[in-house]
Amino acid sequence: MPGDSARPILEILATATGVPARTLEELPAPVRQVALQGRRVDSAGGRAFDVDGDRYLECRYHQRARAVVVLGPYRRPDDPAGEAAVLDAAAEGRARTALTSAAIALGQVVEDRRQRLELTGQLELVGHAVTAITAELSLDTVLRRIVDLAREVVGARYAAIGLPNEQGEFGTFVTSGLSAEGEAQIEIRPRGRGVVGLVLREAKTIRLTDLRAHPNSIGMPPNHPPMKSFLGVPILAHDELLGSLYLTEKRQGTAFTEEDARLVELLAQHAGVAIENARLYQQVDSHKQRLQLLIDQLPEAIVVAEPGPDRITLVNRQASLLLGWDIQPPVPLEMFIQRNPRMDVDGAPLPESKMPVYRVLRGGETLSHFELSLIRPDGKRVTELVNAAPLRDADGNIKAAIVVFQDITAIKDADQLKDDILSLVSHELRTPLTTIQGDAHLLLQSQAQLDSETQDLLLSDIYRESHRLATLVENMVQLANVRAGRFSMETEPVHLESVIEKAVKVVREAAPDRQFTVRVQPRLLADADPGSVDQVLRNLLTNAVKYSPEPLPIDVTAERANGMVVISVGDRGPGIDEEDLAGVFERFTRGSSERARRTSGMGLGLYLSKHLVEAHGGRVWIEQPPGGGTRVRFTLPLEECE
């Protein structure tokens, strides 16, 4: 037994035996706490007995105690030295009384120690509870943790927390200890009246042994569990009442103690801070959501980057669409840059030091109308127009970089298209116009002197060049429609044999010396737009005539395959150079061979044909047979014959 706990007992025993307490305290522990030995003289609560002629006194603290206190050998101060003291009846009575008092004192010591240990455990639990609730930012989670931990700290069966609204009634009320079914059965929700309302109105702790006996008690609603013991504690933050914490039904049927009240008050102080923080976070999050909603409606892409460490903290929906991936902040800035490699206007990789976001974060620059290109994850190249500026605090430190960028790919593309068209038109339109103008002028000036053969030749030139001019204009109009997405189709069952024959006839008129072979499966129909199919065929046939030498024939076939119609236009010329194959379906693309360079044209035929075929849900590709030549094949939806 520790000395601080034994001292009050020893002092009581010293009074009974006449032996100084200091002497008893200095005895070794085995002398004071040993199992009973020797002959018992008395069977009462305090017992005297002799061991080897020496007198001892023993007493159990209570009947169920396994240990005893044994004092002795002892003597009274007036006994001769060396002789065992003999207690008379009065002395033994005093000893029994003293030992009974010692047992009571020990019980109190044990109880005090138990309460201290219990309080230590409760304080540790409060410490854990404070850590738990202050680590949360969600108000619902904070309130749930407060009631669960408060119930555990003081050993209550039920707990609740209520936050008042502007009318003084509970706008929020969270319980602990009730099952979901039990809570659902309670017909009336608390509104802040009765004793629970008194805690709110007076903002002070109320501790009751019997809740029902309080003058302000208004009873329980139907299906509410019975409650007797009660502890209500206000929750304050900066002297502002935020709510109240309620606990009822102390376990083991006892009432809540002052220690319970102090513990819950301590918890309530930290709960107030946690609730205030959660509300502030809720407000900030609400403002952030409104800001996000606002910037998501903007047509420009917006990105906000913050330093230390460099990261993306805010983006709008347009930024994810433009960059081609779902951006979920926070994202490390390095990873953000890696997902979309940047290039300058000339196509060279853009170093980190020249990227707008780094120039703003590290150098504090403000950028306006900065052009760069980037690669999306799907491989598409996008041109951006970037404006960026730093956001500084009151001391001038850079807190963030705000980057606004627009997709100007279509604008740059249109600008390049304009330049390409002007360049090509100046050449391609001038040639037929010059021929038409010269031949027409000659006919007008010298028709009488020209023989009929020469006149027919001039008229044929005018017709051929006007047809070429009409084709160029038609392709340019079609190009504009395709780029603007304005072209429309009306599909119907198309008899392919007649459409192919018509297209061949038109091209043959411009190339009367060229042979054409046509093989079409009988009764072959396609579900397509007739005008679009005719234009694709004429483009392919014209290219075949241009890029293959006379008098080699042009082969046209159409057949069923895999539920589609497959149409093929092939020539027997030199074919397409390997390095030119990848770009044959791009606009304004011409072959690099000598024959291709000598052949007139705008390089739009295959580009427009590809768009028209894909608009039907088909595809177009090029084959180069081993024997030479080029075969362009495309598919169209099959129309089944009835």
Helices and strands as residue ranges (DSSP letters): H 3-17, H 21-26, H 29-32, E 33-34, E 39-40, E 46-51, E 54-60, E 68-71, H 89-134, H 139-154, E 156-164, E 170-176, H 180-185, H 194-202, E 206-208, G 211-213, E 230-237, E 240-250, G 251-253, H 258-296, E 301-306, E 311-315, H 317-323, E 331-332, H 333-339, E 342-343, G 352-354, H 356-363, E 367-375, E 381-392, E 398-407, H 409-428, H 430-446, G 447-449, H 452-484, E 492-495, H 496-510, E 516-520, E 525-528, H 530-546, E 554-561, E 564-571, G 578-583, H 594-598, H 605-615, E 620-623, E 630-639
